[in-house]
Amino acid sequence: MTTNESTDPAPGAHRAAQLSPVSRTALAVARVRAYESSRPEPLFTDPYALAFIEASGTPLPTEGPTGPLARLLVARGIMRTRFYDDRLLAAGVRQVVLLAAGLDTRAYRLEWPSGTRLFEVDLPAVLDFKQWVLDERGAEAACERVALPADLADPGWTDRLLAAGFDPGQPTVWLAEGLLVYLDAEQAAALLTAVGGLSAPGSRLLTEQGRDVSGVRAEAGLAEMTALWRGGLGSGTIDWLDAHGWQTGFTAIDGFAAGLGRELPPVGGFDGAGFLEACRTA
Ligand SMILES: C[S@@+](CC[C@H](N)C(=O)[O-])C[C@H]1O[C@@H](n2cnc3c(N)ncnc32)[C@H](O)[C@@H]1O
């Protein structure tokens, strides 16, 4: 555990203040995970999510979301977390890369097979804040965790990953959770091309099926976040992957939720969402 000897009365909040707008979205996801973790019969328990919110100096969640889009996004965030938890472990692969890991604590809370090495890539301020909170809490990773500060919109990230010990000869499971929507189509294609170039046969890529975000009208409180959405490859994500060396399966979020006894609130224009699991064939 790292001892905090700073005289700053709120060193966590000071670090959180360094987060860019897009990186602050990681706090929004932590808030969702803290909310689910506090409910009866949660679909996962994230023991650090609330610590991130507390350390950031932002108000603690006292009640569930109220507006329809907020309720949908929270429900989706919960389903997304559980889906990827399950699929990451089911992949049976010992090299894991969390692209835009944010405040994801899977390195700490999932039961990884021995020998698993997990890379977390995100912008420096997020990883700095995250590390500070985890050290304060004495968190210990359940795998070999490598935190790699890098801008995924800069092609240099692949060299840094390789220099950090990533082995392109081994199958990898990649997770791009809540990331592609913040990239434009060109950036998303460049990122996924780089991922493909580092993916040995048998590798897997987990991400969301995109959608057209140009007409999204956000309710109060969400506009700041939805203004950051660039859409990634939109509804063409699955076709793009299949045309670039992946074989891609789709899981509808509604069906996945129903299988867990949950229902997603219906919000017009937001139907047909789901998760992609692509397997590297070439
Ligand atoms: C909605 S959060 C998702 C975080 C995490 N995947 C999760 O689900 O908890 C989006 C994350 O993308 C990261 N991000 C956005 N653009 C990025 C970029 N160009 N390079 C690295 N990380 C980026 C942000 O810093 C933020 O942590």
The ligand as an SDF file (V2000), in Angstrom:
LIG
                    3D

 27 29  0  0  0  0  0  0  0  0999 V2000
  -16.8280    5.5210  -20.7660 C   0  0  0  0  0  0  0  0  0  0  0  0
  -15.1860    5.3630  -20.1700 S   0  0  0  0  0  0  0  0  0  0  0  0
  -15.0370    3.5980  -20.2160 C   0  0  0  0  0  0  0  0  0  0  0  0
  -13.9600    3.1090  -19.3150 C   0  0  0  0  0  0  0  0  0  0  0  0
  -13.9130    1.5930  -19.1200 C   0  0  0  0  0  0  0  0  0  0  0  0
  -13.7240    0.8990  -20.3620 N   0  0  0  0  0  0  0  0  0  0  0  0
  -15.1480    1.1130  -18.4390 C   0  0  0  0  0  0  0  0  0  0  0  0
  -16.0600    0.6160  -19.1130 O   0  0  0  0  0  0  0  0  0  0  0  0
  -15.2280    1.2480  -17.2270 O   0  0  0  0  0  0  0  0  0  0  0  0
  -14.2330    5.8770  -21.5960 C   0  0  0  0  0  0  0  0  0  0  0  0
  -12.7380    5.7940  -21.3800 C   0  0  0  0  0  0  0  0  0  0  0  0
  -12.1000    5.9890  -22.6390 O   0  0  0  0  0  0  0  0  0  0  0  0
  -10.8840    6.6320  -22.4000 C   0  0  0  0  0  0  0  0  0  0  0  0
  -10.4200    7.2070  -23.6570 N   0  0  0  0  0  0  0  0  0  0  0  0
  -11.1260    7.9850  -24.5020 C   0  0  0  0  0  0  0  0  0  0  0  0
  -10.3560    8.3560  -25.5330 N   0  0  0  0  0  0  0  0  0  0  0  0
   -9.1400    7.7810  -25.3320 C   0  0  0  0  0  0  0  0  0  0  0  0
   -7.9210    7.8010  -26.0490 C   0  0  0  0  0  0  0  0  0  0  0  0
   -7.7980    8.4950  -27.1850 N   0  0  0  0  0  0  0  0  0  0  0  0
   -6.8780    7.1030  -25.5700 N   0  0  0  0  0  0  0  0  0  0  0  0
   -6.9870    6.3960  -24.4090 C   0  0  0  0  0  0  0  0  0  0  0  0
   -8.1160    6.3520  -23.6860 N   0  0  0  0  0  0  0  0  0  0  0  0
   -9.1780    7.0410  -24.1440 C   0  0  0  0  0  0  0  0  0  0  0  0
  -11.2340    7.6530  -21.3470 C   0  0  0  0  0  0  0  0  0  0  0  0
  -10.1020    8.1780  -20.6860 O   0  0  0  0  0  0  0  0  0  0  0  0
  -12.1500    6.8420  -20.4410 C   0  0  0  0  0  0  0  0  0  0  0  0
  -11.4280    6.2000  -19.4170 O   0  0  0  0  0  0  0  0  0  0  0  0
  1  2  1  0
  2  3  1  0
  2 10  1  0
  3  4  1  0
  4  5  1  0
  5  6  1  0
  5  7  1  0
  7  8  2  0
  7  9  1  0
 10 11  1  0
 11 12  1  0
 11 26  1  0
 12 13  1  0
 13 14  1  0
 13 24  1  0
 14 15  1  0
 14 23  1  0
 15 16  2  0
 16 17  1  0
 17 18  1  0
 17 23  2  0
 18 19  1  0
 18 20  2  0
 20 21  1  0
 21 22  2  0
 22 23  1  0
 24 25  1  0
 24 26  1  0
 26 27  1  0
M  CHG  2   2   1   9  -1
M  END
$$$$
